């Protein structure tokens, strides 16, 4: 059997699909377009009628509100609308209006659907324009007028008419309709009478049980067919009225037949063009595919040696695929030679995983240790209170329970804060601050502890030094480092705090205390959670073990360089902050 090439297959499939789609379009247009148009037109009109019915029931006795919803319905649906009472007699409705603001009051002009022509309304009326009107007031307050002439040219109004002039503040007028809406409104009664004459009384009864009636009516004079929808609506008096909507159905049948004849003449030309394009498309698409097939066959034989000009130079998806295959060939060749390195990397990965698991176990053990001791103390003193210890001991027991509870609460709050840092939920609120003022304020808060242990603090640096940082977080860092320094400084020892500009962009702060050095093996782990250099985990000299872990995260958010090292006399912590340029006016405001 002869092998069919990809060019032939693509040509046949593409030609069949394109010609089939073209034929289906012609068939669907001839069979369904006219029916589809009528169905959609009637459905949309019926939905709008139901919406109008709800609005009509809510508008009350306000004639302007009634005119607004009638006019907007006619404009939106390009349809005439009439309201009939319970006895099927047409009610007088004004579908359009203009509201004028005169010198002393607001007047609404109502345009009747009967007796008004489109020529009676000046074009291009809009809100803000000035309008002069002759008409008759229709209410006792002289706020509703039946207009007779808009923009009259005579110096005085005709006898019996009143002339007003004002600025248009609101209006609803005919827009976007094929026929004059005033002319269409005169056809509503003719359509309704024709419907009543051609339908039995059963349809009238159907209306009275709250159902919608759909029908079509053809104007005998123009020959235009209209869609007619009637449905019950609730009037302002609570009685049932009937709304009739009349919208023209454009004669699309003739246009559809003309389109079919047009496509009939055009079809052979389109078929030839489609076949030619399908052939060119098939050749264009298959040529790079054949070349890529030969390349992939070489790779299947594990032949990864490069060949000159084997890659496609086009910038489309085929060229990208060819370049990807070339990259794949190079990567596979390198992968075969680096298999041993990959195995070694996997082994290292396993070691890291084991280390992470060990850290997790240590974390759980540390948390258990930190909570077990205070819980035991609290339980012991609580049992003492339960056993009704001597009255002179109760206050001390209660105080110790409160102290241990505060200690556990501080631990839990530190753990919550650390978890927020680890999930990147903390955002900095950086601003220019004087770091010297913050250091001095915190040192002042340690005065009682410094005096009780006879510690001396030595500071050095400029009187002011401005940095760009989050003041709340930096105070947290300084408080932690200073509290560590106070805790670990020998009795009557010295704590040194200095700050200096190290380059044009950074400032360095150093806090050093005289005391025992940190063992070399502990220096790298001093920033870990719950890690303490003292193995005894003395609750008097040690904190929660989370402070430096939190400090580390704050440093990383500030993009600071930080370190801890042993000095001749003790331990020194150093970190950097971004220097903030600040003008003299800003410094005066801050001071």
C-alpha positions, 0 to 999 in steps of 0.5 A: 500500500502506498504511504500517504504523506503528511502534505496530502493528509493536511491538504485533504483535512484542511480543505474538507474542514473549511469547505464544510464550515462554509457550507454549514454557514450557508445552510444555517443562514437559509434555514434558521436565521429568520426564525432566530431573529424573530425568536430573539426579538420577541424573547427580549421584548417579553423580558423587558415587558416583565421588567416594565410591569414591576417598575409600573407597579412601583411608580405610584401616581407621579406622572413624570415617573410614569413618563420616564419608564414609558419613554425609556422602555420605548427607546431601549426596545424601539417599541410602542407601549400602551396601557389599558384599564380593566375594561380594556379601554386605553388609558391616557399616557405620556411617554416622554417629558422634559423638566425645566427649572424656571426662576421660581419653580420646576415645571415638567412638560409631558408629551402625549403619545396622541396628537404629537409628531416627531417634528414638534420636538426640536432636535438636539435638546440636552440637559443644561440647554435653555428652552422656551415653551408655550402650553397649558398647566395641567395641575393646580400647583402649575408644575405640570404642563401640556406643551403646545409649542417649543421654542415659539417665534412669536413675541407673545403666546396664543390666547389661553396659553402660558409661556415659560422659559428655563433650563433643562434639568432632566428629559426623556425623548425619542432616541434610536427608533426606526420609525417616529414613536408618535406615529407608531403609538397611533398604530397600537389601537389598530393592532389591539382591535385587530387582535380582539377581532381575530382571537376568541374571548378565551384569550381575554380570559387568559390575560385576566389569570395573569398570563402573557399573550404573544401575537403578530400583526401586519399593518395593512397600509405599510405591510410591516409586521409587528410583534405584539405582547400583552401582559397584566400590570398593577396600576397605582390604584391596585387594580389590574391594567394591561400593557401592550407593546408593539415592535416592528419585525424587520423583513429579514426574509428578503435580505436572507434570500439575497444573501443566499443568491450572493453566496451561490455565485461566490461559492465556486470562487471561494472553494477554489481559493480555499483549496489553493490556500489549503495546499499552500498551508499544508506544504508550509506546515509539513516542511519543517515537520519533516525536518524535525522528524529527521532530527528526532530520529537521530536523537532516538538513536542516541546520536547527539553530535551536532550537524551544521545547519540542522536547526530551523532559523524561523522565528515561529513555533517550528523554529522554537521547537527546533531550537528546543530540540537542539537544547535538548540534545545538548542537555542530554549529552551533558546529562549522560556525563554528569550522572555521577555528579547528580548522584552526589547532589542527591546524596547531599540533598538527603543529608540536608533533609535529615538535618532539617528533620533533626532540627524539627525534633530539636524544636519540639524538644525545646518547646516542650522543655520551655513549657514543662518547667513553668507548668510544673511550677504553676501546678505545684503552687496551685496544689499548695493553694488547693491544700489551703497553705498558710495565709502568709504564703498565699500571696507569694504563691499567687504572685509566682503563678502569675510570673510563670504564666507571664513567662509562658505567655511571652514565649508563646507571643515570641513563637507567634511573632517568629512564625509571622516572620517565617511566612513573610507576613511582616511588612516594614514601615520604613522611615528616616529616624535618628538611631542615636536617640533610639539607642539612648532611650533604650539605655535609659530604660535599662538604668535600674538593671545597670545600677543593681549589677553595677554595670557601666555603659560606654557610648561613642559616635556622632550626636545624631545619625539618621538611618532609613528603617522601621522604628518599631522593629529596630527598637525590638532589635536594640532591646533584644541585643541590649538585654542580652548584653546586660544579662551576660555582662560580668558584675561591675563590667562594661557594655560598649555601644558605638555607631559610625558611618562605614560608607556613603550608604551604610551605618554600622552599630556595634554592641559589646559586653564584657563576659564569657565568650561564646564557644566557636561551635555555637557562633553559627547556631546562635541565630537558631530558634531556642538555641542557647550557648549555655547548655543548662538553659538557666531560666534566670540568665536565659531568655526564651531562646527566640529573640535572636531568631526574630532579630535575624528576620528583622535584619534580613527584611532591612537587607542588613549585614550582621554578625556576632564574634568573640572579642578580647573582653567578651562578645560583640554584635554588629549590624548595618542599616541604610543611611538616610539623607535628611535635610535641616527642615526635617530634622527640626520638625523631628526634634 
